[in-house]
Amino acid sequence: MTTVLASTLSNKPVMGSDGKELGTVHNVTMNVETGALEYVLVTPKADDVHRFETDDDGTLLVPADKIQNVDDYLMVE
């Protein structure tokens, strides 16, 4: 994946590779030692999104290795 500033991900819509809109980027988590992106935290659009783990608040935890593309949408597997 190309280099992307974390600030450009804020509030970006997230779409699955199947075309279903999953929600919007709420936050990201990074490895403080390497600076590598670990997770994108997504506020889900619907309650029926079960392909990713969630935190206690219901926010989707999308692993960074599932990101396929960043353009108008953040595309994930």
GROMACS elastic network, one bead per residue, 0.5 to 0.9 nm:
[ bonds ]
;  ai    aj funct       b0    kb
    1     4     6  0.85363   500
    1    67     6  0.80543   500
    1    68     6  0.74954   500
    1    69     6  0.74130   500
    1    70     6  0.87574   500
    2    69     6  0.88399   500
    2    70     6  0.88062   500
    4     7     6  0.84843   500
    4     8     6  0.71993   500
    4     9     6  0.80993   500
    4    70     6  0.82254   500
    5     8     6  0.55321   500
    5     9     6  0.72817   500
    6     9     6  0.53920   500
    6    10     6  0.71726   500
    6    27     6  0.85723   500
    6    28     6  0.73255   500
    6    37     6  0.87706   500
    7    10     6  0.56313   500
    8    11     6  0.84117   500
    8    12     6  0.77032   500
    9    12     6  0.53160   500
    9    13     6  0.86690   500
    9    25     6  0.64386   500
    9    26     6  0.85046   500
    9    27     6  0.80984   500
    9    28     6  0.84830   500
    9    40     6  0.88898   500
    9    70     6  0.84881   500
    9    74     6  0.79125   500
   10    13     6  0.89173   500
   10    24     6  0.80348   500
   10    25     6  0.55815   500
   10    26     6  0.62550   500
   10    27     6  0.66715   500
   10    28     6  0.86735   500
   11    14     6  0.89883   500
   11    24     6  0.53227   500
   11    26     6  0.61216   500
   11    27     6  0.84517   500
   11    42     6  0.89054   500
   12    23     6  0.85758   500
   12    24     6  0.54200   500
   12    25     6  0.53774   500
   12    26     6  0.84048   500
   12    72     6  0.75257   500
   12    73     6  0.62451   500
   12    74     6  0.66914   500
   13    21     6  0.73614   500
   13    22     6  0.77234   500
   13    23     6  0.58514   500
   13    25     6  0.64138   500
   13    42     6  0.88454   500
   13    72     6  0.76036   500
   13    73     6  0.51385   500
   13    74     6  0.62035   500
   13    75     6  0.87347   500
   14    20     6  0.87266   500
   14    21     6  0.59616   500
   14    22     6  0.54865   500
   14    23     6  0.53717   500
   14    24     6  0.53915   500
   14    25     6  0.67463   500
   14    42     6  0.76083   500
   14    73     6  0.54884   500
   14    75     6  0.59803   500
   14    76     6  0.73022   500
   15    18     6  0.78809   500
   15    19     6  0.60400   500
   15    20     6  0.56071   500
   15    22     6  0.53848   500
   15    23     6  0.73338   500
   15    24     6  0.87596   500
   15    73     6  0.63196   500
   15    74     6  0.61182   500
   15    76     6  0.62860   500
   15    77     6  0.87788   500
   16    19     6  0.54056   500
   16    20     6  0.53374   500
   16    21     6  0.63105   500
   16    22     6  0.65824   500
   16    74     6  0.84191   500
   16    75     6  0.57125   500
   16    77     6  0.57887   500
   17    20     6  0.74101   500
   17    68     6  0.83063   500
   17    75     6  0.63024   500
   17    76     6  0.58445   500
   17    77     6  0.52351   500
   18    21     6  0.88720   500
   18    77     6  0.80917   500
   19    75     6  0.88077   500
   21    24     6  0.86238   500
   21    44     6  0.88071   500
   21    45     6  0.71968   500
   21    46     6  0.89349   500
   22    42     6  0.78598   500
   22    43     6  0.81486   500
   22    44     6  0.56434   500
   22    45     6  0.55714   500
   22    46     6  0.72280   500
   22    49     6  0.68342   500
   22    60     6  0.89722   500
   23    42     6  0.60624   500
   23    43     6  0.54107   500
   23    46     6  0.75439   500
   23    60     6  0.88512   500
   24    41     6  0.84806   500
   24    42     6  0.53469   500
   24    43     6  0.53765   500
   24    44     6  0.67419   500
   24    45     6  0.74020   500
   24    74     6  0.87502   500
   25    28     6  0.78820   500
   25    40     6  0.67158   500
   25    41     6  0.59210   500
   25    43     6  0.62983   500
   25    44     6  0.88453   500
   25    74     6  0.84125   500
   26    40     6  0.76882   500
   26    41     6  0.54245   500
   26    42     6  0.51777   500
   26    43     6  0.58215   500
   26    59     6  0.82540   500
   27    39     6  0.85978   500
   27    40     6  0.61751   500
   27    41     6  0.50074   500
   27    42     6  0.70897   500
   27    43     6  0.89578   500
   28    37     6  0.72755   500
   28    38     6  0.75315   500
   28    39     6  0.56687   500
   28    41     6  0.55218   500
   28    42     6  0.86567   500
   29    32     6  0.89774   500
   29    36     6  0.87465   500
   29    37     6  0.61790   500
   29    38     6  0.54938   500
   29    39     6  0.51550   500
   29    40     6  0.64939   500
   29    41     6  0.76411   500
   30    33     6  0.87025   500
   30    34     6  0.81844   500
   30    35     6  0.58386   500
   30    36     6  0.55120   500
   30    38     6  0.51095   500
   30    39     6  0.70971   500
   31    34     6  0.55873   500
   31    35     6  0.51455   500
   31    36     6  0.53038   500
   31    37     6  0.64448   500
   31    38     6  0.64383   500
   32    35     6  0.53445   500
   32    36     6  0.76943   500
   33    36     6  0.81778   500
   34    37     6  0.88407   500
   35    38     6  0.89929   500
   36    64     6  0.89015   500
   37    40     6  0.78654   500
   37    63     6  0.85767   500
   37    64     6  0.60575   500
   37    65     6  0.89012   500
   38    62     6  0.85295   500
   38    63     6  0.60308   500
   38    64     6  0.52384   500
   38    65     6  0.80150   500
   39    61     6  0.60170   500
   39    62     6  0.53341   500
   39    64     6  0.50822   500
   39    65     6  0.85145   500
   40    60     6  0.79704   500
   40    61     6  0.60851   500
   40    62     6  0.51055   500
   40    63     6  0.64623   500
   40    64     6  0.64863   500
   40    67     6  0.89959   500
   41    54     6  0.87797   500
   41    59     6  0.61738   500
   41    60     6  0.55776   500
   41    61     6  0.50396   500
   41    62     6  0.62639   500
   41    63     6  0.88390   500
   42    45     6  0.88786   500
   42    59     6  0.55911   500
   42    61     6  0.66333   500
   42    62     6  0.72213   500
   43    58     6  0.76970   500
   43    59     6  0.51477   500
   43    60     6  0.64010   500
   44    47     6  0.69400   500
   44    48     6  0.88082   500
   44    49     6  0.71633   500
   44    58     6  0.77721   500
   44    59     6  0.64915   500
   44    60     6  0.65292   500
   45    48     6  0.87905   500
   45    49     6  0.82244   500
   46    49     6  0.63828   500
   47    50     6  0.81257   500
   47    58     6  0.87868   500
   49    52     6  0.73768   500
   49    60     6  0.83868   500
   50    53     6  0.73093   500
   50    54     6  0.86354   500
   50    60     6  0.87912   500
   51    60     6  0.89687   500
   52    60     6  0.60588   500
   52    61     6  0.61383   500
   52    62     6  0.61886   500
   52    63     6  0.84635   500
   53    58     6  0.88073   500
   53    59     6  0.83893   500
   53    60     6  0.59244   500
   53    61     6  0.54761   500
   53    62     6  0.74932   500
   54    57     6  0.75193   500
   54    58     6  0.52223   500
   54    59     6  0.51910   500
   54    61     6  0.54345   500
   54    62     6  0.86856   500
   55    58     6  0.53788   500
   55    59     6  0.54868   500
   55    60     6  0.67402   500
   55    61     6  0.69902   500
   56    59     6  0.74548   500
   57    60     6  0.89540   500
   62    65     6  0.84427   500
   62    66     6  0.69539   500
   62    67     6  0.81794   500
   62    76     6  0.81960   500
   63    66     6  0.56078   500
   63    67     6  0.75479   500
   64    67     6  0.55738   500
   64    76     6  0.88644   500
   65    68     6  0.79887   500
   65    76     6  0.87562   500
   65    77     6  0.89241   500
   66    75     6  0.84873   500
   66    76     6  0.52877   500
   66    77     6  0.52548   500
   67    70     6  0.77888   500
   67    74     6  0.71171   500
   67    75     6  0.59457   500
   67    77     6  0.65647   500
   68    74     6  0.77363   500
   68    75     6  0.54189   500
   68    76     6  0.52724   500
   68    77     6  0.66411   500
   69    73     6  0.78553   500
   69    74     6  0.59834   500
   69    75     6  0.50582   500
   69    76     6  0.71818   500
   70    73     6  0.59708   500
   70    75     6  0.62485   500
   71    74     6  0.63576   500
   71    75     6  0.80818   500
